[in-house]
Amino acid sequence: MAALNWAYMPVYVWILRIIWLAGIPVGLFAFVHAALQRAEAFTAVDKLTKIAWLGITGAAAVVLLKEGKILLERQWRYPLGRAFWEVPAGKLEAGEDPALCAARELEEETGYASDTWTPLGTICPGIGYSNEVISLYLAENPRKGSRHLDPGEFLDLAWIPFEEAVRMAETGEIDDAKTIGALFRAEKCLEKRTGIKR
């Protein structure tokens, strides 16, 4: 592993705090440090500058629709110290197809599975500090699967009318970026399919 670069210390401290709060052994800091990418690049005015960003494998997020309602999760997020309304989502395993990740995370977090999937494109939530790409999906006609949360993962589930969820995103009651993106993409997808503007 390369020696620590003290210029990046604020980023290291932030990452270590997340690791500590999540209860992950600090020995895994080597993995996180390896995810910190560095490069030199020319700016718009041809000035050489150093840049750093977090290298993240990516994620997938799912809008699960059943009879006009969607399934939202209520989950505590330690970095901001509060609970958020979110669609089911999770990180890709190395080399994992985003569609398979979406199906896996949906069943693990909610206990539901689906055979009806519509891709909704991707979003890039942290372009100033990360290369993360989140793939979005609409899943319909859910069936019961097998819920098995990760150790230390706690979340509540709620079926909420789709229009109400979109309103919550519009007013800021839902302020998680991936959830907002997924809801608005799903709304446009359903409008195109039905010809009815919601």
C-alpha positions as CSV (number, residue, x, y, z in Angstrom):
1,M,0.0,0.0,0.0
2,A,1.3,3.5,-0.8
3,A,2.2,5.8,2.1
4,L,-0.5,8.1,3.3
5,N,-0.6,11.5,1.5
6,W,-1.3,14.1,4.2
7,A,-2.9,16.4,1.6
8,Y,-5.8,14.0,1.6
9,M,-6.1,13.8,5.4
10,P,-9.7,15.4,5.5
11,V,-10.9,12.6,3.2
12,Y,-9.1,9.9,5.3
13,V,-10.7,11.2,8.5
14,W,-14.1,11.2,7.0
15,I,-13.7,7.7,5.7
16,L,-12.3,6.4,9.0
17,R,-15.3,7.9,10.9
18,I,-17.7,6.0,8.7
19,I,-15.7,2.8,9.2
20,W,-15.7,3.3,12.9
21,L,-19.4,4.1,13.1
22,A,-20.3,1.1,11.0
23,G,-18.3,-1.1,13.3
24,I,-15.9,-2.3,10.5
25,P,-12.4,-3.3,11.7
26,V,-10.1,-0.4,11.0
27,G,-7.7,-2.9,9.2
28,L,-10.0,-2.5,6.3
29,F,-8.8,1.1,5.9
30,A,-6.2,-0.3,3.5
31,F,-9.1,-1.2,1.2
32,V,-10.6,2.3,1.5
33,H,-7.2,3.9,0.9
34,A,-6.9,1.9,-2.3
35,A,-10.2,3.3,-3.4
36,L,-8.9,6.8,-3.2
37,Q,-7.8,7.6,-6.8
38,R,-5.3,10.3,-7.8
39,A,-4.4,11.9,-11.0
40,E,-3.0,15.0,-12.6
41,A,-5.2,16.8,-15.1
42,F,-5.2,19.9,-17.2
43,T,-7.9,22.4,-16.2
44,A,-10.0,24.5,-18.7
45,V,-7.2,27.1,-18.7
46,D,-4.4,24.5,-19.4
47,K,-3.1,24.6,-15.8
48,L,-1.8,21.3,-14.4
49,T,-3.5,20.5,-11.2
50,K,-3.8,17.5,-8.8
51,I,-7.1,15.9,-8.3
52,A,-8.4,13.1,-6.1
53,W,-11.6,11.2,-6.0
54,L,-13.2,8.1,-4.4
55,G,-13.3,5.0,-6.7
56,I,-16.5,3.2,-6.1
57,T,-17.8,0.1,-7.8
58,G,-21.2,1.5,-8.4
59,A,-24.7,0.7,-7.2
60,A,-28.2,-0.1,-8.3
61,A,-31.6,1.3,-7.0
62,V,-35.1,0.0,-7.5
63,V,-38.6,1.5,-7.6
64,L,-40.8,-1.4,-6.6
65,L,-44.4,-0.7,-7.8
66,K,-47.5,-2.6,-6.7
67,E,-51.1,-1.5,-7.4
68,G,-50.1,2.2,-7.5
69,K,-47.9,2.1,-4.4
70,I,-44.1,1.9,-4.1
71,L,-42.1,0.4,-1.3
72,L,-39.8,2.8,0.5
73,E,-37.3,2.1,3.2
74,R,-36.7,4.3,6.3
75,Q,-33.1,4.0,7.3
76,W,-30.7,5.8,9.7
77,R,-27.7,7.3,7.9
78,Y,-24.8,8.0,10.3
79,P,-22.9,10.5,8.2
80,L,-25.8,13.0,8.4
81,G,-27.2,11.7,11.7
82,R,-30.8,11.2,10.7
83,A,-33.2,8.8,9.0
84,F,-34.0,9.0,5.3
85,W,-36.7,7.7,3.0
86,E,-35.1,5.7,0.3
87,V,-35.8,3.2,-2.5
88,P,-34.1,-0.2,-2.1
89,A,-30.5,0.0,-3.3
90,G,-27.1,-1.4,-2.8
91,K,-23.5,-1.5,-4.0
92,L,-22.3,-3.7,-6.8
93,E,-20.0,-6.6,-6.1
94,A,-16.8,-6.5,-8.2
95,G,-17.8,-7.3,-11.8
96,E,-21.5,-7.7,-10.9
97,D,-24.1,-6.8,-13.5
98,P,-26.2,-3.8,-12.2
99,A,-29.5,-5.6,-13.1
100,L,-28.5,-8.6,-11.0
101,C,-27.4,-6.3,-8.2
102,A,-30.8,-4.6,-8.2
103,A,-32.6,-7.9,-8.0
104,R,-30.3,-9.1,-5.2
105,E,-30.6,-6.0,-3.1
106,L,-34.4,-5.8,-3.6
107,E,-34.9,-9.3,-2.2
108,E,-32.2,-8.9,0.6
109,E,-33.6,-5.6,1.9
110,T,-37.3,-6.1,1.4
111,G,-38.1,-9.8,1.0
112,Y,-39.7,-9.1,-2.4
113,A,-38.7,-10.3,-5.8
114,S,-39.9,-9.4,-9.3
115,D,-39.8,-10.8,-12.8
116,T,-40.9,-7.5,-14.5
117,W,-38.0,-5.1,-14.8
118,T,-37.6,-1.8,-16.7
119,P,-34.2,-0.1,-16.8
120,L,-34.4,3.7,-16.1
121,G,-30.9,4.7,-17.0
122,T,-28.2,5.8,-14.6
123,I,-27.3,8.8,-12.4
124,C,-23.9,10.0,-11.2
125,P,-24.5,11.4,-7.7
126,G,-21.1,12.7,-6.7
127,I,-19.3,13.9,-9.8
128,G,-17.0,16.2,-7.9
129,Y,-15.5,13.6,-5.6
130,S,-16.5,10.1,-6.9
131,N,-16.8,8.0,-10.0
132,E,-19.9,6.3,-8.7
133,V,-22.6,5.4,-11.2
134,I,-26.0,4.2,-9.9
135,S,-28.2,2.2,-12.3
136,L,-31.9,2.7,-11.8
137,Y,-34.7,0.2,-12.3
138,L,-38.5,0.0,-12.1
139,A,-39.7,-3.4,-10.8
140,E,-43.4,-4.4,-11.0
141,N,-45.7,-7.3,-10.0
142,P,-43.7,-8.2,-6.9
143,R,-43.8,-11.6,-5.3
144,K,-42.6,-12.8,-1.9
145,G,-39.0,-13.7,-1.7
146,S,-36.6,-14.1,1.2
147,R,-35.5,-11.1,3.2
148,H,-32.0,-11.3,4.8
149,L,-30.5,-8.0,5.9
150,D,-26.7,-7.6,6.3
151,P,-25.4,-7.7,9.9
152,G,-26.0,-4.3,11.5
153,E,-28.5,-3.3,8.8
154,F,-31.8,-2.0,10.2
155,L,-34.6,-0.5,8.1
156,D,-38.3,-0.1,8.2
157,L,-40.5,-0.6,5.1
158,A,-43.6,1.3,4.0
159,W,-45.9,1.1,1.0
160,I,-46.6,4.7,-0.1
161,P,-48.8,5.8,-3.0
162,F,-46.6,6.6,-6.0
163,E,-48.0,10.1,-6.4
164,E,-47.4,10.8,-2.7
165,A,-43.8,9.6,-3.0
166,V,-43.2,12.0,-6.0
167,R,-44.7,14.8,-4.0
168,M,-42.4,14.0,-1.1
169,A,-39.5,14.3,-3.5
170,E,-40.7,17.6,-4.9
171,T,-41.1,19.1,-1.4
172,G,-37.9,17.9,0.0
173,E,-39.4,15.4,2.4
174,I,-37.4,12.8,0.4
175,D,-34.0,14.3,-0.1
176,D,-31.9,11.2,-0.9
177,A,-30.4,11.8,-4.4
178,K,-30.7,8.3,-5.8
179,T,-34.4,8.1,-4.6
180,I,-35.3,11.4,-6.2
181,G,-33.7,10.4,-9.5
182,A,-35.3,7.0,-9.4
183,L,-38.8,8.4,-8.7
184,F,-38.7,11.0,-11.4
185,R,-37.4,8.5,-14.0
186,A,-40.1,6.0,-13.0
187,E,-42.7,8.8,-13.3
188,K,-41.6,9.6,-16.9
189,C,-41.5,5.9,-17.8
190,L,-45.0,5.4,-16.6
191,E,-46.3,8.5,-18.3
192,K,-44.8,7.3,-21.7
193,R,-46.3,3.9,-21.2
194,T,-49.9,5.0,-20.3
195,G,-50.0,8.3,-22.2
196,I,-51.3,9.9,-19.0
197,K,-49.3,12.8,-17.5
198,R,-49.2,12.2,-13.7
